Amino acid sequence: MTPEDLLYTKTHEWVCVETDESDEKIATVGISAFALELLTDLVYIELPEVGWDVVAGEPFGVIESVKAVSDLCSPVDGEIVDVNERVSDQLETLGNDPYSSGWLVKIKISDESGLADLLDHAAYRSQCKEEQH
Amino acid sequence: MTTPTIAQRTPLFDRHVAHGARMIEYAGWSMPLQYASIIEEHRHIRSAVGIADISHMGRMRFEGPGAAVFLAELLTRRVADMDEGQVRYSLITNDGGGIIDDVLVGHYHNDYGQPYYVLVVNAANREKVAAWIDAHLSRERAEQFGDEVIWSDVTRLWAMIAVQGPRSVELLQPLVDADLHTMRYYWGVQARILHPAAQRQGGIVTRTGYTGEDGFELSIGASIAPGVWEALLELGKPLDCVPTGIGARNTLRLETGMPLYGHELSEQIDPFQAGLGSVCHLTGYDFPGRDALLEIERQPRRLVRVGLELSGRRVARQEDAILANDKRIGKVTSGTFSPTLEKPIAMGYVPPEFAVPGTGLQIEIRRRPEPARVVQLPFYERKKKGKKK
């Protein structure tokens, strides 16, 4: 996945929406490189279990660095259908490859309306620029 | 509508920005949180050397024939018997024995042989301490011939740079005309800075720090601080020296079990709870809070400060509840991930019966209890080299 093709939440999660073989819309969610750079020194990530329901804008997990803990927020309403357990054991995966092997969860979307609020790459980049100042 | 307060800038602000630091507001000051990774900065200080801007610390200078007597009446620690060059850790307590601040007091003399004292106070407490001093320094004392005390807040006039780590002597020695090899821990001297950037100015160098490593703290005029900062970084290149921020300062002091005001210390906490009874000299002279402390010393402790190690990866933070058998018995005052031990560590207050090292407790982190074990402080202690001749 290339960062340019993804959608973003204001809270720095990236989202890739695809349609699976049974015609369900699946959102793959991760954390942007910008957010990871801000966090630095990751020590812990807590991810949900398969089958959990998530709500757009609400936390589905937490990520913790030396200095603070932050919520991971779901970009959409839906159900967790897959969790990338590997990142919990190897947090460096996140930093090394946030847009591919560093994905966090896959969500079967139950309500697509949340997608309209997401930012495209250009809009997300300008938000990050503002946050840097 | 409230007007947002503008964070004060240290003389090194531009240097931090130029070196790519992430700036945060800390105790009313704009300070570097980190330049790159907190863990990496922490490890540089444990294994080599790092420098940190600590110009946010409040500095107050006292001179005049009554300075020693006045300070002795303010601090929980004796001052009158301090030799020139000596530095002491002390507390300032209120009338009830609560901790107003924890401070360093140093005794130096200037180029003309006149003695003076410098009090280093926490940034967040600077105004409170200044008000406390004013309230206790009577007009008679301030003005009476033979007893005069002149004091000034020199925080904004002086920068302060911490040089910390096993290679700090190597880094700093070429820059000062004092012999750092023979300087004892908690001693200091007014010295000349041997670098063109210092424009022949002097400063105070003390063998003190807040990291648990060997190291020094350098107080110099604000105008020369940026040049000296750059000189340290340049000289430090072959020594693996890096600039470090407030983030690493916190993980370093926590591993060393040192209390931080606003976390382990407050006006609601007395020195005995905090494990600082040894810096309160309760006999032979008087200071605010002494009578209360004599009484508190006799009473059984309700809560005491402990170190806690967690077995999981989740990090306990200030205000998290400490539980024993599902019952809340205390709370966490500081917590972080220890880069040296590679596990979460915390400090907090619990009743004495739970303070025995080895006691198993839980810390409630985001509504879920996490196993924790009481451990002896400090979490980390450097291996001291044999004394040099």
Contacts between the chains, C-beta under 8 A, distances in Angstrom:
chain1	res1	chain2	res2	distance
A	38	B	22	7.9
A	40	B	34	6.8
A	40	B	36	7.6
A	40	B	37	5.3
A	40	B	38	6.6
A	41	B	37	5.5
A	41	B	38	4.8
A	41	B	39	4.8
A	41	B	247	8.0
A	41	B	337	7.6
A	43	B	313	6.1
A	43	B	315	6.2
A	43	B	337	4.3
A	43	B	344	7.5
A	44	B	313	4.1
A	44	B	314	5.7
A	44	B	315	6.8
A	46	B	314	7.6
A	62	B	366	7.1
A	64	B	313	7.8
A	64	B	314	6.9
A	64	B	315	5.7
A	66	B	38	4.9
A	66	B	39	6.3
A	66	B	247	6.7
A	66	B	251	6.3
A	66	B	315	7.9
A	66	B	336	6.0
A	66	B	337	5.0
A	66	B	339	7.5
A	67	B	33	7.3
A	67	B	38	6.5
A	67	B	247	5.5
A	67	B	250	7.8
A	67	B	336	7.5
A	69	B	315	7.0
A	69	B	317	7.2
A	69	B	366	7.7
